[in-house]
């Protein structure tokens, strides 16, 4: 009579067990490659988003410097609309 440990060892050393292990290793490598590629792409997109946010900030800052009263009026209008939206949800 064999115990479960011996049965497991025999199954793991069988051709099917070795093939399953090789397949699992290949899938693991594919997943690692995919994750690395995804990480690189996400980093690139994040850097682009940071650059765009900086450009938008610079443009907004220049617009406020050029015409501060218009910027103040826009800010007040947005604040009023936000207040209306928030107060009607209650």
N, CA, C and O atoms as a GROMACS GRO file, in nm:
protein
  360
    1UNK      N    1   0.085  -0.117   0.000
    1UNK     CA    2   0.000   0.000   0.000
    1UNK      C    3   0.090   0.125   0.000
    1UNK      O    4   0.188   0.132   0.074
    2UNK      N    5   0.055   0.220  -0.084
    2UNK     CA    6   0.137   0.342  -0.093
    2UNK      C    7   0.067   0.454  -0.019
    2UNK      O    8  -0.056   0.462  -0.011
    3UNK      N    9   0.149   0.540   0.034
    3UNK     CA   10   0.091   0.656   0.104
    3UNK      C   11   0.074   0.772   0.005
    3UNK      O   12   0.132   0.769  -0.104
    4UNK      N   13  -0.001   0.873   0.041
    4UNK     CA   14  -0.027   0.984  -0.051
    4UNK      C   15   0.100   1.057  -0.094
    4UNK      O   16   0.107   1.108  -0.206
    5UNK      N   17   0.199   1.063  -0.008
    5UNK     CA   18   0.323   1.132  -0.040
    5UNK      C   19   0.396   1.061  -0.154
    5UNK      O   20   0.444   1.126  -0.246
    6UNK      N   21   0.403   0.929  -0.148
    6UNK     CA   22   0.469   0.853  -0.254
    6UNK      C   23   0.392   0.865  -0.386
    6UNK      O   24   0.452   0.875  -0.493
    7UNK      N   25   0.261   0.863  -0.376
    7UNK     CA   26   0.178   0.877  -0.496
    7UNK      C   27   0.202   1.013  -0.560
    7UNK      O   28   0.212   1.023  -0.682
    8UNK      N   29   0.210   1.117  -0.480
    8UNK     CA   30   0.234   1.251  -0.531
    8UNK      C   31   0.371   1.258  -0.599
    8UNK      O   32   0.383   1.317  -0.706
    9UNK      N   33   0.474   1.200  -0.538
    9UNK     CA   34   0.608   1.201  -0.596
    9UNK      C   35   0.609   1.131  -0.730
    9UNK      O   36   0.671   1.179  -0.826
   10UNK      N   37   0.542   1.016  -0.738
   10UNK     CA   38   0.537   0.942  -0.865
   10UNK      C   39   0.464   1.022  -0.972
   10UNK      O   40   0.506   1.024  -1.088
   11UNK      N   41   0.355   1.087  -0.934
   11UNK     CA   42   0.279   1.167  -1.030
   11UNK      C   43   0.360   1.287  -1.078
   11UNK      O   44   0.357   1.322  -1.196
   12UNK      N   45   0.432   1.349  -0.987
   12UNK     CA   46   0.512   1.466  -1.023
   12UNK      C   47   0.628   1.428  -1.115
   12UNK      O   48   0.668   1.509  -1.199
   13UNK      N   49   0.681   1.309  -1.102
   13UNK     CA   50   0.793   1.265  -1.184
   13UNK      C   51   0.748   1.196  -1.312
   13UNK      O   52   0.832   1.157  -1.393
   14UNK      N   53   0.620   1.182  -1.332
   14UNK     CA   54   0.570   1.118  -1.454
   14UNK      C   55   0.585   1.214  -1.571
   14UNK      O   56   0.602   1.335  -1.551
   15UNK      N   57   0.580   1.162  -1.695
   15UNK     CA   58   0.589   1.251  -1.811
   15UNK      C   59   0.479   1.359  -1.811
   15UNK      O   60   0.506   1.473  -1.847
   16UNK      N   61   0.358   1.323  -1.771
   16UNK     CA   62   0.250   1.422  -1.768
   16UNK      C   63   0.279   1.528  -1.662
   16UNK      O   64   0.250   1.645  -1.683
   17UNK      N   65   0.334   1.487  -1.548
   17UNK     CA   66   0.367   1.582  -1.442
   17UNK      C   67   0.476   1.678  -1.486
   17UNK      O   68   0.469   1.798  -1.459
   18UNK      N   69   0.579   1.624  -1.555
   18UNK     CA   70   0.687   1.711  -1.604
   18UNK      C   71   0.635   1.808  -1.709
   18UNK      O   72   0.674   1.925  -1.713
   19UNK      N   73   0.546   1.758  -1.796
   19UNK     CA   74   0.489   1.845  -1.899
   19UNK      C   75   0.404   1.955  -1.836
   19UNK      O   76   0.408   2.070  -1.879
   20UNK      N   77   0.327   1.918  -1.735
   20UNK     CA   78   0.246   2.019  -1.665
   20UNK      C   79   0.335   2.124  -1.600
   20UNK      O   80   0.303   2.243  -1.603
   21UNK      N   81   0.446   2.082  -1.542
   21UNK     CA   82   0.538   2.176  -1.478
   21UNK      C   83   0.600   2.269  -1.582
   21UNK      O   84   0.613   2.389  -1.559
   22UNK      N   85   0.638   2.214  -1.698
   22UNK     CA   86   0.696   2.297  -1.804
   22UNK      C   87   0.593   2.396  -1.857
   22UNK      O   88   0.625   2.512  -1.884
   23UNK      N   89   0.469   2.350  -1.872
   23UNK     CA   90   0.363   2.439  -1.920
   23UNK      C   91   0.338   2.551  -1.820
   23UNK      O   92   0.322   2.667  -1.858
   24UNK      N   93   0.333   2.516  -1.693
   24UNK     CA   94   0.312   2.616  -1.589
   24UNK      C   95   0.427   2.717  -1.588
   24UNK      O   96   0.404   2.837  -1.570
   25UNK      N   97   0.549   2.672  -1.608
   25UNK     CA   98   0.664   2.762  -1.612
   25UNK      C   99   0.655   2.855  -1.732
   25UNK      O  100   0.683   2.975  -1.720
   26UNK      N  101   0.616   2.801  -1.847
   26UNK     CA  102   0.602   2.884  -1.968
   26UNK      C  103   0.492   2.988  -1.951
   26UNK      O  104   0.509   3.103  -1.991
   27UNK      N  105   0.382   2.948  -1.892
   27UNK     CA  106   0.273   3.043  -1.868
   27UNK      C  107   0.320   3.151  -1.770
   27UNK      O  108   0.289   3.269  -1.789
   28UNK      N  109   0.393   3.112  -1.668
   28UNK     CA  110   0.446   3.210  -1.572
   28UNK      C  111   0.538   3.310  -1.639
   28UNK      O  112   0.533   3.429  -1.609
   29UNK      N  113   0.623   3.263  -1.730
   29UNK     CA  114   0.713   3.353  -1.801
   29UNK      C  115   0.634   3.448  -1.892
   29UNK      O  116   0.667   3.566  -1.902
   30UNK      N  117   0.530   3.395  -1.958
   30UNK     CA  118   0.446   3.479  -2.044
   30UNK      C  119   0.376   3.587  -1.962
   30UNK      O  120   0.369   3.703  -2.004
   31UNK      N  121   0.326   3.550  -1.847
   31UNK     CA  122   0.259   3.647  -1.760
   31UNK      C  123   0.358   3.752  -1.712
   31UNK      O  124   0.325   3.871  -1.706
   32UNK      N  125   0.477   3.711  -1.678
   32UNK     CA  126   0.581   3.806  -1.634
   32UNK      C  127   0.614   3.904  -1.746
   32UNK      O  128   0.625   4.024  -1.723
   33UNK      N  129   0.631   3.852  -1.868
   33UNK     CA  130   0.660   3.939  -1.983
   33UNK      C  131   0.546   4.038  -2.007
   33UNK      O  132   0.570   4.156  -2.032
   34UNK      N  133   0.423   3.988  -1.998
   34UNK     CA  134   0.306   4.075  -2.017
   34UNK      C  135   0.302   4.184  -1.910
   34UNK      O  136   0.277   4.301  -1.941
   35UNK      N  137   0.328   4.147  -1.786
   35UNK     CA  138   0.325   4.244  -1.676
   35UNK      C  139   0.435   4.348  -1.694
   35UNK      O  140   0.413   4.467  -1.669
   36UNK      N  141   0.553   4.305  -1.737
   36UNK     CA  142   0.662   4.400  -1.760
   36UNK      C  143   0.626   4.498  -1.871
   36UNK      O  144   0.651   4.618  -1.859
   37UNK      N  145   0.568   4.446  -1.980
   37UNK     CA  146   0.528   4.530  -2.092
   37UNK      C  147   0.420   4.629  -2.050
   37UNK      O  148   0.426   4.747  -2.084
   38UNK      N  149   0.324   4.580  -1.975
   38UNK     CA  150   0.217   4.667  -1.926
   38UNK      C  151   0.271   4.776  -1.834
   38UNK      O  152   0.227   4.890  -1.840
   39UNK      N  153   0.367   4.740  -1.750
   39UNK     CA  154   0.427   4.837  -1.658
   39UNK      C  155   0.502   4.946  -1.735
   39UNK      O  156   0.493   5.063  -1.701
   40UNK      N  157   0.575   4.906  -1.838
   40UNK     CA  158   0.647   5.005  -1.920
   40UNK      C  159   0.550   5.100  -1.988
   40UNK      O  160   0.571   5.222  -1.989
   41UNK      N  161   0.442   5.044  -2.044
   41UNK     CA  162   0.344   5.129  -2.112
   41UNK      C  163   0.274   5.222  -2.014
   41UNK      O  164   0.251   5.339  -2.045
   42UNK      N  165   0.241   5.172  -1.896
   42UNK     CA  166   0.175   5.256  -1.795
   42UNK      C  167   0.267   5.368  -1.750
   42UNK      O  168   0.223   5.480  -1.730
   43UNK      N  169   0.394   5.338  -1.734
   43UNK     CA  170   0.490   5.442  -1.693
   43UNK      C  171   0.501   5.550  -1.800
   43UNK      O  172   0.507   5.668  -1.769
   44UNK      N  173   0.503   5.508  -1.926
   44UNK     CA  174   0.512   5.604  -2.035
   44UNK      C  175   0.387   5.693  -2.039
   44UNK      O  176   0.398   5.814  -2.056
   45UNK      N  177   0.269   5.633  -2.022
   45UNK     CA  178   0.146   5.711  -2.023
   45UNK      C  179   0.139   5.806  -1.903
   45UNK      O  180   0.091   5.918  -1.915
   46UNK      N  181   0.186   5.760  -1.788
   46UNK     CA  182   0.188   5.845  -1.669
   46UNK      C  183   0.278   5.966  -1.691
   46UNK      O  184   0.243   6.078  -1.653
   47UNK      N  185   0.393   5.944  -1.752
   47UNK     CA  186   0.485   6.055  -1.780
   47UNK      C  187   0.420   6.154  -1.877
   47UNK      O  188   0.434   6.275  -1.861
   48UNK      N  189   0.350   6.102  -1.978
   48UNK     CA  190   0.281   6.189  -2.072
   48UNK      C  191   0.173   6.270  -2.001
   48UNK      O  192   0.157   6.390  -2.027
   49UNK      N  193   0.099   6.206  -1.911
   49UNK     CA  194  -0.007   6.275  -1.837
   49UNK      C  195   0.053   6.384  -1.749
   49UNK      O  196  -0.005   6.492  -1.737
   50UNK      N  197   0.166   6.356  -1.687
   50UNK     CA  198   0.231   6.458  -1.604
   50UNK      C  199   0.273   6.578  -1.689
   50UNK      O  200   0.256   6.692  -1.649
   51UNK      N  201   0.329   6.551  -1.807
   51UNK     CA  202   0.370   6.659  -1.896
   51UNK      C  203   0.250   6.743  -1.939
   51UNK      O  204   0.256   6.866  -1.941
   52UNK      N  205   0.139   6.675  -1.973
   52UNK     CA  206   0.019   6.747  -2.016
   52UNK      C  207  -0.038   6.829  -1.901
   52UNK      O  208  -0.083   6.942  -1.923
   53UNK      N  209  -0.037   6.775  -1.780
   53UNK     CA  210  -0.088   6.850  -1.664
   53UNK      C  211  -0.003   6.974  -1.640
   53UNK      O  212  -0.056   7.081  -1.608
   54UNK      N  213   0.126   6.961  -1.655
   54UNK     CA  214   0.214   7.077  -1.640
   54UNK      C  215   0.186   7.183  -1.745
   54UNK      O  216   0.186   7.302  -1.715
   55UNK      N  217   0.162   7.140  -1.870
   55UNK     CA  218   0.131   7.234  -1.977
   55UNK      C  219  -0.002   7.306  -1.950
   55UNK      O  220  -0.013   7.427  -1.971
   56UNK      N  221  -0.102   7.230  -1.904
   56UNK     CA  222  -0.232   7.291  -1.874
   56UNK      C  223  -0.218   7.391  -1.760
   56UNK      O  224  -0.277   7.499  -1.764
   57UNK      N  225  -0.141   7.354  -1.659
   57UNK     CA  226  -0.120   7.446  -1.547
   57UNK      C  227  -0.054   7.575  -1.595
   57UNK      O  228  -0.095   7.684  -1.559
   58UNK      N  229   0.048   7.561  -1.677
   58UNK     CA  230   0.118   7.680  -1.728
   58UNK      C  231   0.024   7.768  -1.810
   58UNK      O  232   0.027   7.890  -1.799
   59UNK      N  233  -0.060   7.705  -1.893
   59UNK     CA  234  -0.155   7.781  -1.975
   59UNK      C  235  -0.257   7.853  -1.886
   59UNK      O  236  -0.287   7.970  -1.909
   60UNK      N  237  -0.309   7.783  -1.787
   60UNK     CA  238  -0.406   7.844  -1.697
   60UNK      C  239  -0.343   7.958  -1.618
   60UNK      O  240  -0.405   8.063  -1.600
   61UNK      N  241  -0.221   7.938  -1.573
   61UNK     CA  242  -0.152   8.042  -1.498
   61UNK      C  243  -0.131   8.166  -1.586
   61UNK      O  244  -0.150   8.278  -1.539
   62UNK      N  245  -0.093   8.146  -1.709
   62UNK     CA  246  -0.073   8.259  -1.800
   62UNK      C  247  -0.205   8.331  -1.828
   62UNK      O  248  -0.208   8.453  -1.837
   63UNK      N  249  -0.314   8.255  -1.842
   63UNK     CA  250  -0.445   8.317  -1.868
   63UNK      C  251  -0.490   8.399  -1.749
   63UNK      O  252  -0.546   8.508  -1.767
   64UNK      N  253  -0.468   8.350  -1.628
   64UNK     CA  254  -0.506   8.425  -1.509
   64UNK      C  255  -0.422   8.551  -1.497
   64UNK      O  256  -0.474   8.656  -1.458
   65UNK      N  257  -0.296   8.542  -1.531
   65UNK     CA  258  -0.209   8.662  -1.527
   65UNK      C  259  -0.254   8.767  -1.628
   65UNK      O  260  -0.249   8.887  -1.601
   66UNK      N  261  -0.298   8.720  -1.747
   66UNK     CA  262  -0.342   8.813  -1.851
   66UNK      C  263  -0.472   8.883  -1.815
   66UNK      O  264  -0.486   9.003  -1.835
   67UNK      N  265  -0.568   8.806  -1.760
   67UNK     CA  266  -0.701   8.862  -1.736
   67UNK      C  267  -0.757   8.807  -1.604
   67UNK      O  268  -0.837   8.714  -1.606
   68UNK      N  269  -0.714   8.863  -1.491
   68UNK     CA  270  -0.756   8.808  -1.361
   68UNK      C  271  -0.905   8.822  -1.332
   68UNK      O  272  -0.961   8.737  -1.263
   69UNK      N  273  -0.971   8.926  -1.383
   69UNK     CA  274  -1.114   8.942  -1.356
   69UNK      C  275  -1.197   8.834  -1.425
   69UNK      O  276  -1.291   8.781  -1.366
   70UNK      N  277  -1.163   8.801  -1.546
   70UNK     CA  278  -1.234   8.694  -1.616
   70UNK      C  279  -1.212   8.561  -1.544
   70UNK      O  280  -1.306   8.483  -1.529
   71UNK      N  281  -1.091   8.536  -1.500
   71UNK     CA  282  -1.062   8.412  -1.426
   71UNK      C  283  -1.143   8.406  -1.297
   71UNK      O  284  -1.194   8.300  -1.260
   72UNK      N  285  -1.155   8.518  -1.229
   72UNK     CA  286  -1.234   8.523  -1.105
   72UNK      C  287  -1.382   8.500  -1.134
   72UNK      O  288  -1.448   8.428  -1.059
   73UNK      N  289  -1.433   8.558  -1.241
   73UNK     CA  290  -1.573   8.538  -1.278
   73UNK      C  291  -1.600   8.392  -1.313
   73UNK      O  292  -1.704   8.337  -1.275
   74UNK      N  293  -1.510   8.330  -1.384
   74UNK     CA  294  -1.526   8.188  -1.420
   74UNK      C  295  -1.524   8.103  -1.294
   74UNK      O  296  -1.605   8.011  -1.279
   75UNK      N  297  -1.431   8.132  -1.203
   75UNK     CA  298  -1.423   8.055  -1.078
   75UNK      C  299  -1.550   8.070  -0.996
   75UNK      O  300  -1.599   7.972  -0.939
   76UNK      N  301  -1.604   8.192  -0.988
   76UNK     CA  302  -1.730   8.214  -0.915
   76UNK      C  303  -1.846   8.138  -0.980
   76UNK      O  304  -1.929   8.079  -0.911
   77UNK      N  305  -1.852   8.140  -1.112
   77UNK     CA  306  -1.958   8.068  -1.183
   77UNK      C  307  -1.951   7.918  -1.160
   77UNK      O  308  -2.053   7.853  -1.137
   78UNK      N  309  -1.831   7.864  -1.166
   78UNK     CA  310  -1.814   7.720  -1.141
   78UNK      C  311  -1.850   7.687  -0.997
   78UNK      O  312  -1.915   7.586  -0.971
   79UNK      N  313  -1.810   7.771  -0.904
   79UNK     CA  314  -1.845   7.749  -0.763
   79UNK      C  315  -1.995   7.754  -0.741
   79UNK      O  316  -2.049   7.672  -0.666
   80UNK      N  317  -2.064   7.849  -0.806
   80UNK     CA  318  -2.209   7.858  -0.795
   80UNK      C  319  -2.276   7.733  -0.850
   80UNK      O  320  -2.364   7.676  -0.785
   81UNK      N  321  -2.235   7.689  -0.968
   81UNK     CA  322  -2.293   7.568  -1.028
   81UNK      C  323  -2.267   7.446  -0.941
   81UNK      O  324  -2.356   7.362  -0.924
   82UNK      N  325  -2.148   7.435  -0.887
   82UNK     CA  326  -2.117   7.323  -0.798
   82UNK      C  327  -2.206   7.327  -0.675
   82UNK      O  328  -2.255   7.223  -0.630
   83UNK      N  329  -2.228   7.445  -0.620
   83UNK     CA  330  -2.316   7.460  -0.504
   83UNK      C  331  -2.459   7.420  -0.535
   83UNK      O  332  -2.525   7.357  -0.452
   84UNK      N  333  -2.508   7.456  -0.652
   84UNK     CA  334  -2.644   7.420  -0.693
   84UNK      C  335  -2.656   7.268  -0.706
   84UNK      O  336  -2.753   7.209  -0.658
   85UNK      N  337  -2.559   7.207  -0.769
   85UNK     CA  338  -2.563   7.061  -0.788
   85UNK      C  339  -2.558   6.989  -0.653
   85UNK      O  340  -2.632   6.894  -0.632
   86UNK      N  341  -2.473   7.032  -0.565
   86UNK     CA  342  -2.458   6.967  -0.435
   86UNK      C  343  -2.582   6.988  -0.349
   86UNK      O  344  -2.625   6.895  -0.280
   87UNK      N  345  -2.639   7.107  -0.353
   87UNK     CA  346  -2.755   7.134  -0.268
   87UNK      C  347  -2.881   7.065  -0.317
   87UNK      O  348  -2.969   7.036  -0.235
   88UNK      N  349  -2.894   7.037  -0.447
   88UNK     CA  350  -3.015   6.969  -0.497
   88UNK      C  351  -3.011   6.819  -0.475
   88UNK      O  352  -3.115   6.754  -0.489
   89UNK      N  353  -2.900   6.763  -0.442
   89UNK     CA  354  -2.890   6.618  -0.418
   89UNK      C  355  -2.939   6.577  -0.281
   89UNK      O  356  -2.960   6.458  -0.257
   90UNK      N  357  -2.958   6.668  -0.193
   90UNK     CA  358  -3.000   6.634  -0.056
   90UNK      C  359  -3.142   6.603  -0.047
   90UNK      O  360  -3.192   6.573   0.061
   0.00000   0.00000   0.00000
